[in-house]
Amino acid sequence: MIAAGTALWFARHESRLAWRDWLAMMTAGRRARLRSVAVGFAAFIVIMHAVAYAVVGRVAAAPLDKHLLVSITATLLLSWLLMISQATESMTRAFYARADLDLILASPAAAAKIFALRIATVALAVGAMALPLAAPFIDVLILRGGFRWLGAYGVIAAMAAAAAALAVALTVALFRLIGPRRTRLVAQVLAALIGAAFVIGLQLVAILSYGTLSQASILQSAALVAIAPDPGSVVWAPARAVLGEATALAGVLAAALAMLALAIAVVAPRFGDYAVAASGAAASPANRAKRGRAFRVASPRQALRRKEWLLLRRDPWLISQTLMQMLYLVPPAVLLWRSFAGGGGAYHLLVPVLVMAAGQLAGGLAWLSISGEDAPDLVASAPVPPRAILRAKVEAVLAVIAVVFAPLVAALAVASPRHGLVTAAGIVIAAAAATAIQLWFRTPAKRSQFRRRQVSSRVATFAEAFSSIAWAATSAVAAVSLGLALAPALIAVAVLAGARFLSPRKAA
C-alpha cells in the first residue's frame, strides 16, 4: 500500500483526476456509456491502422535521404505544435479551473512537490492523448520497415515533456508580462494559434507558391529539399531518433527531460502564488468596478441576443474553441484573393470549404446558446414566451455566422457572382440545419461542458457532421450545375429528416 503524502501517492492522485476528467469528457458523466466508449475506441484503433497502412506503408522501407528527413521532421513539428497547444490549455486550466488550491496550501504536505507532480502529469497526459493517433502509424512502420521505427515512441515521450515545459514557461511569462487577469484569455488564444499555425502556414505557402491548398506540394517540392540542411545536420536529430539511431534518440530524450526538469524546478515553488493570483484576479474590486456598465433599456429579444454575444466574448475557453474553426478560414480567404487574377478554378474549392466551416461553427455556437445555458430557470422565468427566447438565441447564432462569413462571401461574389450566390445560400442552409439539430437534441448543460458536447448525443454529433458535409457537397455541385445538385440536396434533407425522427420527444 502506498503511504499517504509520498510523491507516488500524489502522482496516483493526479493521474486519477486526469483519468476522471477524460472519462467524463468521453461519457458525459454517464457510466453506462463506458462500454460503448470502449467499443468505439477499439474500432477507432482498427480503422486508424488501416488508414496508416495506406498512408505510410510505402514509407517504411524508404531509403534515408533528405526527402524522408523533411517529411518526418514536418510531421514531428506539426505533432509537437499540437502538443504544445494542448499542454498550454491544460496548464491554464490548472491555474484557473482547479478548485483544490486552498486544500493543498492548508495541508501539511509540501506544496512544491504537489505542483511539480501536477506539471509532470500534464506532460504524461499530453503524451497519452497523442498515442492513440500516433501508435497505429508507428505500428505499421515497424511491421513494414523493421524495429528501427521503435524510436518513434521515445520521440513522442520527448515531445510531450518538451511541450509541457514550454507550456509552463509560456503561461508564467504571460503572468509576468500582462498579469493574471489577461493571461487566461491570451493563453487560450495562443493555444489555438499554436495548434493551427503549422498547418495554416504550410497552406499559405502552398497557395502563394503553387495556387493550391495541399501542404504536400510544398513539403515535396524540390526547392524546399534543395535549401534543407545536409543529412548529417543536427536539425535532423529528431527524425533520426524516429529512425532508431540510438545517439540521436538519447540526445533528444535528454534535452526534453532537462527542459521539463528546469521548468519544474523554477515554477513549482511559486506555482501556488501564481494560482492564487489567477483565482483572485477575476474577483478583485478594481475589476468589478471596471466591468460596471450603465443599464440599457432594450426589448427582451435584444437583451437575450446581447447576453449571448457578451457571454461568448467573455469566456476564454469558448473563444479558443471557436477561434480554431475560424482560423482555418484564413487559407481559403488567401486562395480567394490569389484567384482574382487567375480565373475561377479555385472558386469550386472555396464553395464547399466555406459552407462546411459555417455548418460546424454554427453547430458549436448553437449548442452554447441553446443547451449550454448556465441560468435556464432565470431565462425561463422571464416574462417572454418560450418561442421568443428560442428565436432570440437562434438570431444571435446566425448573426455571428453572418459577421464571420459576410466578408468572404462578398469578395467571392465580386469575383464570381454565381459562386458567391451559391455560397451564401449554402452557408445559410448549413447554419440553419446545424442550429435546428441542436434545437431538436437540446439538453440542459453548463457552458463549461463545451468540450464534452460531442458525447452528449451521438446521434446529434453525427447528424450535424453529415448535414454539414451534405450541404457542402450540394453547394459544390450547385456551383457547376443546379440540376445535378438535387441528388446531394436530397441526401442532406434525408439526414435532417432522420435527425428529426430520432430526436428526443421532450425536445419536439
C-alpha positions as CSV (number, residue, x, y, z in Angstrom):
1,M,0.0,0.0,0.0
2,I,1.3,3.4,-0.9
3,A,1.9,5.7,2.1
4,A,-0.1,8.9,2.1
5,G,1.8,12.1,1.5
6,T,4.6,10.5,-0.6
7,A,5.4,11.5,-4.1
8,L,4.0,8.3,-5.5
9,W,0.7,8.8,-3.6
10,F,0.3,12.3,-5.1
11,A,1.2,11.0,-8.5
12,R,-1.5,8.4,-8.3
13,H,-4.0,11.1,-7.2
14,E,-3.1,13.4,-10.1
15,S,-3.3,10.5,-12.6
16,R,-6.7,9.6,-11.2
17,L,-8.0,13.1,-11.6
18,A,-6.7,13.2,-15.2
19,W,-8.4,9.9,-15.9
20,R,-11.7,11.0,-14.4
21,D,-11.6,14.2,-16.5
22,W,-11.0,12.2,-19.7
23,L,-13.7,9.7,-18.8
24,A,-16.2,12.4,-18.1
25,M,-15.4,14.1,-21.4
26,M,-15.9,10.9,-23.3
27,T,-19.0,9.6,-21.5
28,A,-20.6,12.9,-20.5
29,G,-20.7,11.7,-16.9
30,R,-22.7,8.6,-17.8
31,R,-21.1,5.3,-16.7
32,A,-23.5,3.3,-18.8
33,R,-21.7,4.6,-21.9
34,L,-18.3,3.2,-20.8
35,R,-18.8,0.0,-22.8
36,S,-19.8,2.0,-25.9
37,V,-16.7,4.2,-25.5
38,A,-14.5,1.1,-25.2
39,V,-16.0,-0.5,-28.3
40,G,-15.8,2.8,-30.2
41,F,-12.1,3.2,-29.1
42,A,-11.3,-0.3,-30.3
43,A,-13.0,0.4,-33.7
44,F,-11.1,3.7,-33.9
45,I,-7.7,1.9,-33.4
46,V,-8.5,-0.7,-36.1
47,I,-9.6,2.0,-38.6
48,M,-6.5,4.1,-37.8
49,H,-4.3,1.1,-38.5
50,A,-6.0,0.6,-41.9
51,V,-5.5,4.3,-42.6
52,A,-1.9,4.2,-41.5
53,Y,-1.2,1.2,-43.8
54,A,-2.5,3.2,-46.8
55,V,-0.6,6.4,-45.8
56,V,2.8,5.3,-44.6
57,G,3.0,1.7,-45.8
58,R,5.3,2.6,-48.6
59,V,7.5,4.9,-46.5
60,A,8.5,2.2,-44.0
61,A,11.3,0.9,-46.2
62,A,12.2,4.1,-47.9
63,P,15.9,5.0,-48.2
64,L,17.3,7.6,-45.8
65,D,17.6,10.8,-47.8
66,K,16.6,14.4,-47.5
67,H,13.1,13.8,-48.8
68,L,12.4,11.3,-46.0
69,L,14.0,13.6,-43.4
70,V,11.9,16.5,-44.5
71,S,8.7,14.5,-44.3
72,I,9.4,13.1,-40.9
73,T,10.6,16.4,-39.5
74,A,7.5,18.2,-40.8
75,T,5.2,15.6,-39.3
76,L,7.0,15.8,-35.9
77,L,6.8,19.6,-35.9
78,L,3.1,19.5,-36.6
79,S,2.5,17.0,-33.8
80,W,4.7,18.9,-31.4
81,L,2.8,22.2,-32.0
82,L,-0.5,20.4,-31.4
83,M,1.0,19.0,-28.1
84,I,2.1,22.5,-27.1
85,S,-1.4,23.8,-27.8
86,Q,-2.9,21.0,-25.7
87,A,-0.4,21.4,-22.9
88,T,-1.0,25.2,-22.8
89,E,-4.7,24.7,-22.4
90,S,-4.1,22.1,-19.7
91,M,-1.7,24.3,-17.8
92,T,-4.1,27.3,-18.0
93,R,-6.8,25.1,-16.6
94,A,-4.5,24.0,-13.8
95,F,-4.2,27.7,-12.8
96,Y,-7.8,28.8,-13.2
97,A,-10.1,25.8,-13.2
98,R,-8.8,23.6,-10.3
99,A,-10.7,24.1,-7.1
100,D,-8.3,22.4,-4.7
101,L,-5.8,25.2,-4.2
102,D,-6.9,26.1,-0.7
103,L,-6.9,22.5,0.4
104,I,-3.3,22.0,-1.0
105,L,-1.9,25.1,0.7
106,A,-3.6,24.3,4.0
107,S,-2.3,20.7,4.1
108,P,0.9,19.6,5.8
109,A,2.3,18.3,2.5
110,A,5.0,20.1,0.6
111,A,3.1,22.3,-1.9
112,A,6.1,22.5,-4.3
113,K,6.1,18.7,-4.5
114,I,2.4,18.6,-5.4
115,F,2.8,21.3,-8.0
116,A,5.8,19.6,-9.5
117,L,3.8,16.4,-9.9
118,R,0.9,18.3,-11.4
119,I,3.2,19.8,-14.1
120,A,4.7,16.3,-14.8
121,T,1.1,14.9,-15.0
122,V,0.4,17.4,-17.8
123,A,3.3,16.0,-19.7
124,L,2.1,12.5,-19.2
125,A,-1.5,13.4,-20.2
126,V,-0.3,15.1,-23.4
127,G,1.8,12.1,-24.4
128,A,-1.1,9.7,-23.6
129,M,-3.5,11.7,-25.8
130,A,-1.0,11.6,-28.7
131,L,-0.5,7.9,-28.6
132,P,-3.9,6.8,-30.0
133,L,-3.2,8.9,-33.1
134,A,0.5,8.1,-33.5
135,A,0.6,4.4,-32.4
136,P,-1.2,3.0,-35.5
137,F,1.3,4.7,-37.8
138,I,4.3,3.6,-35.8
139,D,3.0,0.0,-35.6
140,V,2.6,-0.1,-39.4
141,L,6.1,1.4,-39.9
142,I,7.5,-1.3,-37.6
143,L,5.6,-4.0,-39.4
144,R,6.8,-2.9,-42.8
145,G,10.2,-1.4,-42.0
146,G,11.5,-3.2,-39.0
147,F,12.2,-2.4,-35.4
148,R,14.2,0.7,-36.2
149,W,10.9,2.7,-36.1
150,L,10.5,1.9,-32.3
151,G,12.4,5.1,-31.7
152,A,9.3,7.0,-32.6
153,Y,7.7,6.1,-29.2
154,G,10.7,7.6,-27.4
155,V,10.4,10.7,-29.5
156,I,6.7,11.1,-28.6
157,A,7.7,11.0,-24.9
158,A,10.4,13.6,-25.5
159,M,7.9,15.8,-27.4
160,A,5.4,15.6,-24.6
161,A,8.0,16.6,-22.0
162,A,9.2,19.5,-24.1
163,A,5.7,20.6,-24.8
164,A,4.8,20.7,-21.1
165,A,7.9,22.6,-20.3
166,L,7.2,25.3,-23.0
167,A,3.6,25.5,-21.9
168,V,4.7,26.2,-18.3
169,A,7.2,28.8,-19.5
170,L,4.6,30.5,-21.7
171,T,2.0,30.7,-19.0
172,V,4.3,32.1,-16.4
173,A,5.8,34.6,-18.9
174,L,2.3,35.8,-19.6
175,F,1.6,36.1,-15.9
176,R,4.6,38.4,-15.6
177,L,4.0,40.4,-18.7
178,I,0.3,41.0,-18.8
179,G,-1.0,39.9,-15.4
180,P,-3.2,37.0,-14.3
181,R,-6.5,38.6,-15.4
182,R,-5.5,38.8,-19.1
183,T,-3.4,35.6,-19.1
184,R,-6.5,33.4,-19.1
185,L,-7.8,34.8,-22.4
186,V,-4.4,35.3,-24.1
187,A,-3.2,31.8,-23.2
188,Q,-6.2,30.2,-24.7
189,V,-6.0,32.3,-27.8
190,L,-2.3,31.4,-28.2
191,A,-3.1,27.7,-27.7
192,A,-5.5,27.9,-30.7
193,L,-2.9,29.8,-32.7
194,I,-0.1,27.4,-31.9
195,G,-2.2,24.4,-32.8
196,A,-3.2,25.7,-36.2
197,A,0.0,27.7,-37.1
198,F,1.9,25.0,-38.9
199,V,-0.9,23.6,-41.0
200,I,-2.1,27.1,-41.9
201,G,1.4,28.3,-42.6
202,L,2.0,25.4,-45.0
203,Q,-1.3,26.0,-46.7
204,L,-0.5,29.7,-47.1
205,V,3.0,28.9,-48.6
206,A,1.4,26.3,-50.9
207,I,-1.2,28.8,-52.1
208,L,1.2,31.6,-52.7
209,S,3.7,29.3,-54.4
210,Y,1.6,26.7,-56.2
211,G,-2.0,28.1,-56.0
212,T,-3.3,25.0,-54.1
213,L,-4.3,24.2,-50.5
214,S,-2.3,21.0,-50.5
215,Q,0.5,21.0,-47.9
216,A,2.2,18.1,-49.7
217,S,3.0,20.3,-52.7
218,I,5.4,22.4,-50.6
219,L,6.8,19.6,-48.5
220,Q,7.7,17.5,-51.6
221,S,8.9,20.4,-53.6
222,A,12.5,20.3,-55.0
223,A,13.1,23.9,-53.8
224,L,12.5,23.0,-50.1
225,V,14.7,19.9,-50.4
226,A,17.4,21.9,-52.0
227,I,17.6,24.5,-49.3
228,A,17.3,21.9,-46.4
229,P,20.5,21.2,-44.4
230,D,22.7,18.2,-45.2
231,P,21.5,14.8,-43.8
232,G,24.2,15.0,-41.1
233,S,23.0,18.2,-39.6
234,V,21.8,18.3,-36.0
235,V,18.5,19.7,-37.3
236,W,17.5,16.2,-38.3
237,A,18.2,14.7,-34.8
238,P,14.5,14.1,-34.0
239,A,13.9,12.5,-37.4
240,R,17.0,10.3,-37.0
241,A,15.7,9.4,-33.5
242,V,12.5,8.2,-35.0
243,L,14.5,6.1,-37.4
244,G,16.1,4.3,-34.5
245,E,19.6,6.0,-34.2
246,A,20.5,5.4,-30.5
247,T,22.7,8.5,-30.2
248,A,20.1,10.9,-31.6
249,L,17.3,9.3,-29.5
250,A,19.3,9.6,-26.3
251,G,20.1,13.3,-27.1
252,V,16.5,14.2,-27.9
253,L,15.2,12.5,-24.7
254,A,17.9,14.1,-22.5
255,A,17.2,17.6,-23.9
256,A,13.5,17.2,-23.4
257,L,13.7,15.8,-19.9
258,A,16.2,18.6,-19.0
259,M,13.7,21.2,-20.2
260,L,10.9,19.7,-18.1
261,A,13.1,19.4,-15.0
262,L,14.2,23.0,-15.3
263,A,10.6,24.2,-15.7
264,I,9.5,22.2,-12.7
265,A,12.4,23.5,-10.6
266,V,11.7,27.1,-11.5
267,V,7.9,27.2,-11.5
268,A,6.8,24.5,-8.9
269,P,7.9,26.5,-5.8
270,R,5.9,29.5,-6.9
271,F,3.0,27.7,-8.6
272,G,0.8,28.3,-5.6
273,D,1.4,32.1,-5.8
274,Y,0.5,32.1,-9.5
275,A,-2.6,30.1,-8.9
276,V,-3.7,32.4,-6.0
277,A,-3.2,35.4,-8.2
278,A,-5.2,33.8,-11.1
279,S,-8.1,32.9,-8.9
280,G,-8.2,36.3,-7.2
281,A,-7.9,38.4,-10.4
282,A,-11.5,38.0,-11.6
283,A,-12.9,38.8,-8.2
284,S,-10.8,41.9,-7.4
285,P,-12.8,45.2,-6.6
286,A,-11.0,47.0,-9.4
287,N,-12.1,44.6,-12.0
288,R,-15.7,44.6,-10.6
289,A,-15.7,48.4,-10.9
290,K,-14.2,48.3,-14.3
291,R,-16.9,46.0,-15.6
292,G,-19.7,48.3,-14.4
293,R,-21.9,49.5,-17.2
294,A,-24.9,51.8,-17.4
295,F,-28.2,49.9,-17.7
296,R,-29.5,49.8,-21.2
297,V,-33.2,49.7,-21.9
298,A,-33.9,47.1,-24.7
299,S,-36.5,44.7,-25.8
300,P,-36.4,41.1,-24.4
301,R,-35.1,39.7,-27.7
302,Q,-32.4,42.3,-27.9
303,A,-31.4,41.7,-24.4
304,L,-31.2,37.9,-25.0
305,R,-29.1,38.4,-28.2
306,R,-26.8,40.8,-26.4
307,K,-26.4,38.3,-23.5
308,E,-25.3,35.5,-25.8
309,W,-22.8,37.7,-27.6
310,L,-21.5,39.0,-24.3
311,L,-21.0,35.5,-22.8
312,L,-19.3,34.3,-25.9
313,R,-16.9,37.2,-25.8
314,R,-16.2,36.9,-22.1
315,D,-15.4,33.1,-21.8
316,P,-11.8,32.3,-23.0
317,W,-12.5,28.6,-23.1
318,L,-15.2,29.1,-25.7
319,I,-13.1,31.7,-27.6
320,S,-10.3,29.2,-28.0
321,Q,-12.7,26.5,-29.3
322,T,-14.4,28.7,-31.9
323,L,-11.2,30.6,-32.9
324,M,-9.7,27.3,-34.1
325,Q,-12.5,26.9,-36.6
326,M,-12.3,30.5,-37.7
327,L,-8.5,30.3,-38.2
328,Y,-9.0,27.6,-40.9
329,L,-10.9,30.2,-42.9
330,V,-7.6,32.1,-43.5
331,P,-6.2,29.8,-46.2
332,P,-9.5,29.9,-48.2
333,A,-9.5,33.7,-47.9
334,V,-5.9,33.9,-49.2
335,L,-6.8,31.4,-52.0
336,L,-9.8,33.6,-52.9
337,W,-7.5,36.7,-53.0
338,R,-5.0,34.8,-55.1
339,S,-7.6,33.6,-57.5
340,F,-8.9,37.1,-58.5
341,A,-6.2,37.3,-61.2
342,G,-6.1,33.7,-62.1
343,G,-9.6,32.8,-63.1
344,G,-12.3,30.8,-61.3
345,G,-10.5,27.4,-61.0
346,A,-10.3,27.8,-57.2
347,Y,-13.8,29.0,-56.7
348,H,-15.2,25.5,-56.9
349,L,-12.9,24.5,-54.0
350,L,-13.9,27.6,-51.9
351,V,-17.6,26.9,-52.0
352,P,-17.7,23.6,-50.1
353,V,-14.9,24.8,-47.7
354,L,-16.9,27.8,-46.6
355,V,-20.2,26.0,-46.3
356,M,-18.6,23.2,-44.3
357,A,-17.0,25.7,-41.9
358,A,-20.2,27.6,-41.5
359,G,-22.1,24.5,-40.6
360,Q,-19.5,23.4,-38.0
361,L,-19.2,26.8,-36.4
362,A,-23.0,27.3,-36.3
363,G,-23.4,23.9,-34.5
364,G,-20.9,24.8,-31.8
365,L,-22.4,28.3,-31.2
366,A,-25.9,26.8,-31.3
367,W,-25.0,24.4,-28.6
368,L,-23.6,27.2,-26.5
369,S,-26.7,29.3,-26.9
370,I,-29.4,26.7,-26.7
371,S,-28.1,23.9,-24.5
372,G,-25.2,25.5,-22.7
373,E,-27.4,27.8,-20.6
374,D,-26.0,28.4,-17.1
375,A,-29.2,30.1,-15.9
376,P,-32.1,28.2,-17.6
377,D,-34.5,28.9,-14.7
378,L,-33.8,32.6,-14.8
379,V,-34.3,32.8,-18.5
380,A,-37.5,30.6,-18.3
381,S,-39.0,32.8,-15.6
382,A,-38.7,36.0,-17.7
383,P,-42.0,37.5,-19.0
384,V,-41.1,36.3,-22.5
385,P,-42.8,33.5,-24.5
386,P,-40.5,30.4,-24.9
387,R,-40.7,30.7,-28.6
388,A,-39.4,34.3,-28.5
389,I,-36.5,33.1,-26.3
390,L,-35.5,30.4,-28.8
391,R,-35.9,32.8,-31.7
392,A,-33.6,35.3,-30.0
393,K,-31.0,32.6,-29.3
394,V,-31.1,31.4,-33.0
395,E,-30.8,35.0,-34.2
396,A,-27.7,35.5,-32.0
397,V,-26.1,32.5,-33.6
398,L,-26.9,33.4,-37.2
399,A,-25.8,36.9,-36.6
400,V,-22.3,35.7,-35.6
401,I,-22.2,33.5,-38.6
402,A,-23.1,36.4,-40.8
403,V,-20.4,38.6,-39.4
404,V,-17.7,36.0,-39.8
405,F,-18.6,34.9,-43.4
406,A,-20.0,38.0,-44.9
407,P,-16.6,39.5,-46.0
408,L,-15.6,36.2,-47.7
409,V,-18.9,35.8,-49.4
410,A,-18.8,39.4,-50.6
411,A,-15.3,39.0,-52.0
412,L,-16.3,35.8,-53.8
413,A,-19.4,37.5,-55.2
414,V,-17.3,40.3,-56.7
415,A,-15.1,37.7,-58.4
416,S,-17.8,35.4,-59.4
417,P,-21.5,36.3,-58.7
418,R,-22.7,32.8,-59.3
419,H,-20.3,31.2,-56.8
420,G,-21.0,34.0,-54.3
421,L,-24.7,33.4,-54.5
422,V,-24.4,29.6,-54.2
423,T,-22.0,30.0,-51.2
424,A,-24.3,32.5,-49.4
425,A,-27.3,30.1,-49.9
426,G,-25.2,27.1,-48.7
427,I,-23.9,28.9,-45.6
428,V,-27.4,30.0,-44.6
429,I,-28.9,26.5,-45.1
430,A,-26.0,24.7,-43.5
431,A,-26.0,27.0,-40.5
432,A,-29.8,26.8,-40.1
433,A,-29.6,22.9,-40.4
434,A,-26.9,22.7,-37.7
435,T,-28.9,25.1,-35.4
436,A,-32.1,23.0,-36.0
437,I,-30.3,19.8,-35.0
438,Q,-29.1,21.4,-31.8
439,L,-32.7,22.6,-31.1
440,W,-34.1,19.1,-31.6
441,F,-31.5,17.5,-29.3
442,R,-31.1,20.2,-26.7
443,T,-30.5,19.1,-23.2
444,P,-29.6,21.3,-20.2
445,A,-25.8,21.6,-19.7
446,K,-23.3,24.1,-18.5
447,R,-21.0,26.1,-20.8
448,S,-18.0,24.6,-19.1
449,Q,-19.0,21.3,-20.6
450,F,-18.4,22.6,-24.2
451,R,-15.5,20.1,-24.6
452,R,-17.9,17.3,-23.9
453,R,-20.8,18.4,-26.1
454,Q,-19.9,15.8,-28.8
455,V,-20.6,12.9,-26.4
456,S,-23.9,14.3,-25.1
457,S,-25.7,12.8,-28.0
458,R,-24.0,10.6,-30.6
459,V,-26.9,11.0,-33.0
460,A,-26.8,14.8,-32.9
461,T,-23.0,14.8,-33.3
462,F,-23.1,12.5,-36.4
463,A,-26.2,14.2,-37.8
464,E,-24.5,17.6,-37.5
465,A,-21.4,16.4,-39.2
466,F,-23.2,14.6,-42.0
467,S,-25.5,17.5,-42.6
468,S,-22.6,19.9,-43.0
469,I,-20.8,17.6,-45.4
470,A,-24.0,17.0,-47.4
471,W,-24.8,20.7,-47.7
472,A,-21.2,21.4,-48.6
473,A,-21.4,18.8,-51.4
474,T,-24.7,20.2,-52.5
475,S,-23.2,23.7,-52.8
476,A,-20.1,22.4,-54.6
477,V,-22.3,20.7,-57.2
478,A,-24.7,23.6,-57.5
479,A,-21.8,25.9,-58.4
480,V,-21.4,23.7,-61.5
481,S,-25.0,22.6,-62.2
482,L,-28.2,23.3,-60.3
483,G,-29.8,20.2,-61.7
484,L,-27.1,17.9,-60.6
485,A,-27.3,19.4,-57.1
486,L,-30.7,17.8,-56.5
487,A,-29.2,14.4,-55.5
488,P,-26.9,15.6,-52.7
489,A,-29.6,18.0,-51.6
490,L,-32.0,15.1,-51.1
491,I,-29.3,13.3,-49.1
492,A,-28.9,16.4,-46.9
493,V,-32.7,16.6,-46.4
494,A,-32.8,12.9,-45.5
495,V,-30.1,13.4,-42.9
496,L,-32.2,16.2,-41.3
497,A,-35.4,14.1,-41.5
498,G,-33.6,11.2,-39.8
499,A,-32.2,13.5,-37.1
500,R,-35.7,14.9,-36.6
501,F,-37.2,11.5,-36.3
502,L,-34.6,10.3,-33.8
503,S,-34.7,13.4,-31.7
504,P,-35.9,13.1,-28.1
505,R,-39.7,13.6,-27.7
506,K,-39.2,16.2,-25.0
507,A,-37.2,18.4,-27.5
508,A,-40.0,18.2,-30.1
